[in-house]
Amino acid sequence: MIIVGCGPTGAMLAAELRLHDVRVLVLEKETEPPSAVRIVGLHIRSLEVLAMRGLLDRMLAHGRRRPAGAYFAAIDKPAPTGLDSPYAYLLGIPQPVIERLLAEHATGLGAQVRRGRAVAGLAQDDEGVTVELSDGEQLRTRYLVGCDGGRSTVRKLLGVGFPGDPTRNETLMGEMEAGVPPEEIAATVAAIGGARHRFWVRPAGVGVYSVVVPAAGVGDRAQPPTIEDFARQLRAVAGTDFGVHSPRWMSRFGDATRLAERYRVGRVLLAGDAAHIHPPIGGQGLNLGIQDAVNLGWKLAAQVRGWAPDTLLDTYQAERRPVAADVLDNTRAQTQLLADEPGARAVRRLISELMDFDEVNRHLLEKITGTGIRYDVGEGPDLLGRRVPDVDVRPGNLYGLLHRGRGLLVDRTERLTVGGWKDRVDHLADAGAAADVPCLLLRPDGHVAWIGDEQRNLDDHLARWFGRSRP
């Protein structure tokens, strides 16, 4: 297997494949890992996914927990009550740290990473894919996955369309210290109206602030912004630069929104930003890519290992492309709510009022955090197709049983069996585990594939998701 791109999506995918003993080579065109210390947020569902693979504690050691809430268009509302996850918070963590930890995880499992290797061409046939590198070297692989970002070379070589909206507005974002008291900053931001101007200055640690300002008039887009750019834009919006200094990181982003027409062409697939881009409002992009990788990894491994049902790999696009489309929709909506026109301000006030209703607030939070995703796996109870939160089981916790990336039968009847699928599916006989249903079958990504209590029906669903049984 060859993966192009060693960002969070590519590294996570490489690790998922290695859990199933698939040989993996990751090609990364950059010679060194990224150095810009941009802070990103890991949402609830991504934290759950990392917990499923035993990675969360590594991330927690390098991040800062923040309360869940105020995600949607930066409307300042607390999280709804009773979130069904022990990981109901936002983890702020430097992106280079995420990339390093995930790459170390992948290489620790046996993946190979070759840096300074850019892809220049590819051709596929019925048996595999030939990849040509920029230095003329050719490599052969059974499958190829492009995880190479919004300007994906793999996507362009495939000729896959990337329709959507071009960048219309650009914004500066960074973290830096300020030279005035917090009370003065809070009063100025409140008087201006904060986020509706694509502007905020928020505490991000002791003496440190997250700063967002419009980038209109700031020079060359190809050049990274400077602290002087931030100070100038702050004076233009707020009438003061708050004495900003000592930046931790600074970046510039646009509001381009695009979705790949297809996620798969034969033996070549797309994941992460190669398949979808959108503004960073709500902090969903990196999370979306990591979750792409966890959805795809076990399915692609099944294909390589020879036990995949005929349609299993097709479910990657069928499940993940609608999720990305929904993220594009909600970021478009949030962008409109940040506009300064009277109509947009009126709608923002209305949405803010509606979010005082717990059901509305919960619905929007579930969109942003990925906890509301329900894959179409067939008719049945509402839990079918959804993720199951982590709970205590005997022994330990539920997510601890998913570290190996295998399926899991949670059997409250204690009379079912995984039989000829035991090389791919584990069995937990626990009368109090997971959910108030007799038994459920979890896929390796933690989503419910079956609910019931009858062995023959279970066998049908094991075959649907995990192929033929073995003696």
C-alpha positions, -999 to 999 in steps of 0.1 A, spaced: 0 0 0 12 35 -8 -2 66 9 7 100 -5 10 126 23 21 122 59 -2 147 76 -27 136 103 -49 118 78 -21 99 60 -4 90 93 -36 78 109 -45 57 78 -10 42 78 -14 31 114 -49 17 107 -36 -5 79 -6 -17 100 -30 -29 126 -41 -55 100 -5 -63 90 -7 -45 56 27 -33 43 25 5 40 48 31 24 40 68 30 54 93 5 57 129 17 70 156 -6 82 178 22 117 170 35 109 180 71 78 179 93 59 212 96 73 237 121 46 264 123 31 260 157 -6 263 149 -30 253 176 -59 231 164 -88 215 183 -97 179 186 -134 174 190 -153 148 209 -155 122 182 -119 124 173 -109 121 210 -131 90 210 -114 76 180 -80 82 195 -91 65 227 -102 35 207 -67 31 194 -49 38 227 -36 72 215 -55 97 236 -32 98 266 -3 107 244 -23 136 230 -35 148 264 1 151 276 7 179 250 -27 196 249 -50 218 268 -86 209 276 -113 235 271 -150 232 278 -172 220 250 -195 247 236 -194 280 217 -184 260 185 -211 270 161 -203 304 145 -185 313 178 -219 319 194 -211 319 231 -234 292 245 -224 265 270 -225 229 259 -259 211 264 -263 190 295 -257 153 296 -233 147 267 -228 110 264 -191 108 263 -163 109 289 -144 129 264 -168 158 262 -143 186 258 -121 203 232 -84 195 232 -63 223 220 -30 210 207 -2 222 183 -8 206 149 29 197 145 26 176 177 -4 158 164 14 150 131 45 139 150 26 116 174 5 100 147 36 95 125 55 79 154 25 57 160 24 46 124 62 39 121 61 22 155 36 -3 140 59 -8 110 49 18 84 77 33 63 78 70 57 99 85 29 103 123 29 112 145 0 94 122 -24 69 140 -46 45 121 -69 46 131 -106 24 106 -122 3 75 -118 -13 48 -139 -35 19 -128 -47 -14 -142 -66 -44 -130 -38 -56 -107 -25 -24 -91 -11 12 -95 22 24 -109 34 56 -92 61 78 -108 81 101 -85 95 134 -95 130 119 -98 118 93 -123 116 64 -98 86 41 -103 69 22 -75 42 -5 -77 13 -9 -53 -21 -27 -51 -38 5 -39 -30 41 -36 -46 67 -13 -41 105 -18 -39 122 16 -19 151 1 -40 181 10 -63 206 -7 -40 210 -37 -38 172 -40 -15 160 -68 -32 126 -67 -67 141 -72 -55 162 -101 -37 132 -118 -69 112 -114 -89 140 -131 -115 140 -103 -135 172 -102 -133 195 -71 -163 218 -75 -174 243 -49 -168 280 -40 -135 299 -45 -120 320 -17 -139 353 -13 -127 365 21 -95 359 39 -88 359 76 -58 361 98 -57 338 128 -30 334 155 -21 332 192 -1 360 208 3 380 240 -13 414 246 -1 445 264 -33 457 280 -55 443 308 -80 415 301 -108 437 312 -100 463 285 -99 436 258 -132 420 269 -149 454 269 -137 464 235 -146 431 219 -181 432 234 -187 467 222 -177 459 186 -198 427 184 -169 403 182 -174 374 158 -199 391 135 -170 411 121 -148 380 117 -130 394 147 -123 382 181 -97 383 208 -102 355 233 -81 341 262 -61 311 252 -40 306 283 -23 328 308 -15 361 292 -21 346 257 -50 354 233 -65 338 202 -68 366 177 -89 366 145 -91 396 121 -100 401 85 -70 399 61 -84 425 36 -55 447 25 -28 424 39 -1 419 12 12 388 -5 -10 358 2 19 335 -5 39 351 25 31 342 61 15 371 81 35 391 106 27 405 140 26 440 123 -1 427 100 -22 416 130 -16 449 148 -26 469 117 -58 449 112 -67 451 149 -64 489 147 -87 490 116 -114 469 133 -111 477 170 -94 511 170 -65 496 190 -39 468 186 -41 458 223 -3 459 223 -1 424 207 34 409 207 53 376 211 32 354 187 30 317 192 18 311 157 1 330 129 -17 319 98 -39 331 70 -69 312 56 -96 317 30 -132 305 28 -129 282 -2 -153 253 0 -149 223 -23 -159 186 -23 -144 159 -46 -169 145 -70 -156 110 -62 -136 95 -34 -125 65 -54 -114 58 -89 -105 21 -93 -76 14 -70 -69 50 -61 -88 67 -32 -88 102 -16 -90 111 20 -87 142 42 -82 176 25 -76 159 -8 -113 151 -8 -128 182 9 -118 217 19 -137 244 38 -131 273 61 -118 264 96 -149 278 113 -158 253 140 -124 236 137 -137 205 118 -111 199 90 -84 180 108 -111 160 127 -129 151 95 -96 138 80 -87 116 110 -122 101 109 -119 95 71 -88 75 79 -105 53 106 -135 47 83 -113 37 54 -84 18 71 -101 -14 80 -121 -16 48 -90 -12 27 -71 -36 48 -99 -62 43 -95 -57 5 -58 -62 6 -60 -92 30 -86 -108 8 -116 -111 31 -136 -80 22 -171 -85 10 -177 -73 -26 -192 -39 -17 -173 -31 15 -148 -7 0 -177 12 -18 -191 21 16 -162 44 23 -174 70 -2 -211 62 5 -205 69 42 -179 96 43 -188 119 14 -222 128 29 -205 136 62 -181 160 44 -210 176 25 -227 182 58 -196 199 71 -193 221 41 -229 231 46 -225 240 82 -193 260 76 -211 279 48 -239 286 73 -215 297 99 -197 320 75 -229 337 67 -236 342 104 -203 360 107 -211 385 80 -218 422 90 -249 428 69 -281 436 88 -298 404 75 -269 382 87 -269 399 121 -306 393 125 -303 356 116 -273 354 141 -295 368 168 -323 343 160 -299 314 160 -285 325 193 -320 326 208 -328 291 194 -296 277 209 -311 284 243 -332 254 236 -312 223 247 -323 203 216 -311 229 192 -278 235 210 -272 197 211 -280 193 174 -255 219 164 -228 206 188 -233 171 174 -227 184 139 -195 201 148 -181 173 170 -191 144 147 -210 126 175 -243 129 156 -231 109 126 -253 80 116 -242 58 87 -269 40 66 -263 4 75 -300 -6 71 -333 -2 89 -334 -7 126 -333 11 160 -319 46 161 -286 33 176 -279 13 144 -252 30 124 -242 54 152 -212 54 174 -213 39 209 -198 60 237 -171 46 259 -184 27 290 -170 5 317 -170 -32 309 -155 -63 324 -126 -59 321 -116 -22 318 -135 0 293 -152 -6 259 -128 14 238 -99 -4 253 -112 -35 235 -110 -17 201 -72 -9 202 -64 -36 177 -89 -22 151 -110 -54 150 -148 -58 151 -164 -65 185 -195 -84 194 -210 -71 227 -231 -100 239 -254 -93 269 -271 -127 264 -238 -145 268 -249 -172 244 -238 -159 209 -205 -165 192 -184 -150 164 -175 -185 152 -156 -185 120 -149 -147 122 -129 -148 154 -97 -139 134 -114 -105 126 -140 -100 154 -136 -102 192 -164 -113 216 -173 -96 248 -199 -115 269 -210 -88 294 -245 -85 308 -241 -47 315 -221 -35 286 -225 -6 261 -262 -2 255 -297 -12 266 -301 -38 238 -295 -76 238 -264 -76 217 -246 -53 192 -219 -57 167 -194 -29 165 -173 -23 134 -136 -14 139 -145 23 137 -169 20 167 -201 23 147 -230 -2 153 -234 -26 125 -261 -49 140 -285 -51 170 -303 -83 179 -301 -116 198 -304 -143 172 -273 -162 160 -284 -168 124 -291 -131 119 -258 -122 135 -240 -145 111 -256 -128 81 -243 -94 94 -209 -108 102 -207 -119 66 -219 -86 53 -192 -66 71 -164 -91 76 -166 -115 47 -169 -153 47 -164 -173 79 -134 -196 82 -135 -231 97 
